[in-house]
């Protein structure tokens, strides 16, 4: 996968359409309700109009893309559970029995689990058929980045373009809004490393307890990230270099999804800290990607709010979520869908023959 393909992708991504955005803002102001009374949801719908270059906003067909991959740094003792859990939960996605699948079914969201690097050779009988696993494996997980780069640059680019292609497929199938999720034991460690480099902040500030580390475990995790950054000296000006040295294949796939969303003008809802780190990579590659991102919630991980603030995104859900899988993104989808329904179907002040509200 040549760098020239990445450069072509960079050239093709364009900012949102400001005229469609402004028309949507005027439409909101004309709807027969108090001005700006749906808060962040109104802004999101106007942004979606800009993303799609259309004043009409329909979000009925939604899909969740889940990037699954293992992280070699797990061998450094940075997690409470073993690497095998990645495969167990990935298999549960295919059966529809995981947390996010149950939520998605309730909300009418399609689920597409994708194996980019789960450290397992699958047998047919190990997987369910409700949500078939997309086999896009680049490697059997990343390397332990305390000892060597997590992956080669070629592997990072391959995983990025898997994400781009997934978005293209969804666009062709008529999907109107995407949500992003992940599964990979150890991926809060890689995400914290990526955030530390790209934001220029100390690892201790960017690192949390993940799925329940003790105080000693947290200190070990911080030490591991510091060692890796010192060893590899990733170039913050080159997000693919950062990704390859201290990232993960799940992060690479999600980075590609965010780039693909911008390329194909589809709104995409971030989940929590890990997908936000992937979004940070994508926005470091091309700033216009920010125009296509929607926040869902503020993760309990300490760096999550810092990344959202850096990206200029405000989340509609404040619920102390930290589950991953895309649960926060799926939880936010009905909020955006309901707001779109109001935007499209609510009558205007003029249609009701009443005086409109005016900003004071």
N, C-alpha and C positions, 0 to 999 in steps of 0.2 A: 504494500500500500504506500504509494509515493506521497511525499509532502506536497507535490503539485496538486494532488486531488484535494488536500486540505485547503490549499490556497484558492482553488476554484470554488470550493464551498464558501470560503470567507467572502469572495467577491459576489456571490449570489445572494447572500443574506442582506435584506433591506429593512430599514426601520418601519414601524407601524405607519399607517396612513392617517395623518393628523386631521385631514378633512372629515373622514368617516368618524373619527373620535369626537370631533367638535359637533357634528350633526347629532350623534348619539347623546351628547351632553344636553343639547337643546331639546331633544325629544324628552329626556328625563324632566327637564324644567317645565315642559308643557303638560305632563301627566297630572291628572287631578288628585294630587296628594301634597302634603307639605314638602317644600323644597328640601332636597338632599336627605330626606328622612330614611332612606335605606342605606345611608352611610357608605362604607367601603364597597358594598355590593353595587351601588350605582357606578362608582368609578370603575369597577371591574368590568361591568357590561360595556361601558364606553370604551375601555381599553380593548375589549374583544372586538368591538366594531372596527377599531383601528387595525387590529391584527388581521382581520379577515377582509378588510377593505369593503365592508358592507354595513350600512346602517341597520339592517335587519340582523338580529342575533337569535340563533336557535341552537340550543345545547342539549337536545333530547338524546342524541346518540353519544354515549360516553364510553371510554375504554381505559383500563388500567394496565400499564406495561410494567412488569416486575422483573428487574434485572437481578439474576442470581449468580453468585460467584464466591469462591473461597479466597481467603487472605493468608498468605504464608506467615505473616507476622504473628499469627496465633501461637506459634511454637514458642514465642517469648513470654507466654503467661500473661497476656494482656486482656484475657477474657475469663468470664466465670464458667462458661460452657465450652465443650470441645468442638472442633471443626466439623464433626459428623452431624451436628445439628443443622448445618446449612442444607445438607441433602435431605434430612428428615422433613424440614419445613417446605423445601422445594417440592417434594413429593406430595405434601399435604395441599399445596396450591392446586396440583393437578386433580385432586379429589374434591376440591371445593370445601375442604374442612378447616382451613386456616382462618384466623381472625378476619383478615381483610376480605377473604372470599365470602364469608357470611355477611359482612357489611355490604359488599358490592352486590350480592344477590338481592339484598333488601332494597338497594337503590337502583337496580336495573343496569348495573355497570358491567360491561364485558371484561373478563380477566385474561390476560395473556402473560403467563410466566415464561421467562426466557433464560436458558442456561448459557451463560457466557463463560463460565469457568468454575463450575461446581466440581470439586475433586472426587468424582465418582463416575465409573462406567455404569450406565443405567441398564437394567434389564426391564423388558416390557412389563412384567408382572409387578414391578415396584412402583409403577406410575398409574395414576387414575386417568380417566378419559373425559371428565367433565370440562376441564380446562387443559387441553393438551400442551405439553411442554415443548416450546420451540427450541430446537437443538442448534445453538450457535456457538458452541464451545470453542474458545480461542486457545485455552490451556487448562490444565488441571489445577486451577487456582494460580495466584501470583506467588512469587518467591518471597522469602523472608527479607524484607527490605532493610533490616539491621545488618545483613550480611552482603546483600547484592541488590541491584535494582529490582523493584517489584515485577517489572516486565520489560521487554524490549520496546523501543519506540514503535516498531512495526506492529507488535501485538496491541499496543495502546490505540494506534490508528485503526486497526482492524475492528476493535471493539467499538470505537466511536462510530464507524460507518455501519455497524450492525444497528446501532440506535437510530441513525439517520434513515436507514431502510425500513425499520419498523414503523416510523412515522409515515413514510411514503405509503406503506401498505394500508395504514389506518385512514389516511387521507383518501385513498382510492376506494375504500370501503364505505365512505360517507361518514366516518366518525367526526363529530363536531367539537369535542373537547377531550383532552387527554389528562390522565393522572399518572404519576410516576411513583413506583415503589421499588424496594430492593430486599434482598436477603443475602446475607453473607457474614457469618460470625467473624468478628474482628474488624468490621468495616467502620466502626466509629474511630478506631485508631488511624486508619488510612485517611479518613475524612478530616480528623484533627490535624494530621500532618499537612494535608493539602491546604487547609484553612490557615494554618500557621504561616506557611510559605507565602501564599497569595495575599494575605492581609498584613503580612509583616508583623505579626504578633507573637509573643512568647508561647511556646507549646503549653505551658501550665494554664494560660488563659483560655486556650482553645480546646482543652481536653476535659471531658467529663467521665462519669462512671460507667457509661454504656449500660449494659444490662445488669448493673448491680455490683460493681467492684467495691472492695473494701478500701480503706484509706491507703493501706500498703499497696494494694493492687493499682490504685490510681497513680501513686507515685511511680510505680514500675512502668506504667503505661506512658507517663510523661517522659521518663528517662529514655524509653525506647524510641519515642518520636524525636527527641533531641539528638540521640545518637544517629538516627537515620538521616536527619537533615544535615548534620555535621559531616557525615560520611559522603553523601551524594551531592551536597550543595546544589539543589535544584534551582533552576533559573526561573524566578517569579515572572519574568517577562515572556516566558514560553510555557503556557499551561500544559502542553503535551509533554514537555520535559518533566514538569512537576508530577503529572499523572503517571508517567512511566516509572519514575524513580520511587515515589512514595504513595502512589494511589492504588486503585484496585480495578479489576475488570468490570465490576458492577458500576463503579463510578464512571468508568469510560463509556459504558453503554448508556448510562443516564446522561452524560455529557452529550453524547450523540443524539439522544432523544430531544434534548433542549435545542441543540443546533438544528435538528430536523424540523422541530416545531416552528422555528423562525424561518427556515427555508420554505416550508410548505404552508406557512401562515395559519397554524393551528394553535389555539390557546392550550397551554399545558399547566397543570396544577402541581406545584412542588409538594412533597410530603414534609418531612422534618429535616433534621440536621444533615443527614447523609445526602439526601437529594439536593439540599441547599448547597452543600459543598460541590456537588457535580454541576449545579447551576452556576456557581462561582467560577468553575473551570470554563464553562461554556461562555460566560460573559467576559472572562479574561481573554478568550479567543476572539470574540466579536462583541463589542458593547451593545449592539442593537438587539442581541438576544434578550436583554432585560425587558424589551417591549412586549415579549410574548409569554412572560412568566406571570403566574398567579400564585399567591401564597395561600396556604391552608391554615396552618397553626404555628405557634411558637413552641418548638421542642423544648424539653427540659434540659437538653444538653447546653452547656454554657455558651458555646460559640454560635448557636442557632440564631439568636436575636441579632448578634453582631453581623452575621452574614446577611440577614434580611434587611437590616438597616443600610448596610453597604450597597445592597442591590436596589434600595429604595422601595421595598415592598412591605406592606402591612397585612398581617394575617387576621382573618375574621374570627378565628377560633382561639380562645385562650382556655385550654383545658388540661394543661400539664401532661400532654400526651408524649410518649416516648417508645411506642411499640414498634414503629417501623412498618415494613411490608407495603406501605402506601395507605395505611389506615387513616391518617390525618387528611390526606388528599381526597380519599373517597368520602370521608365525613363532610368535606367542604363542597363536594360536587352538588348535592341537593340545594345548598344555599345559592350557588351561582345559577342553577337551573330555575329555581323559584324566582330569583331576581329577573332572569331573562323572560320568564312568563309574564311577570308584571310589566316589564318594559314593552313587550310586544302586544299585550292584550288590554292593558288598562286604558280607559278612555281619557281624553284630554279635558282641560278646563274649557276649551272652546266647544268641544262636543257636548259638554254638560251645561253650556251656556251660563257659566259662573266666572267670576273674576279670578284671574290667575294670582298666585302668590308672587310677591316681588322681593328680591333680596333687600335687606335693610342694613 
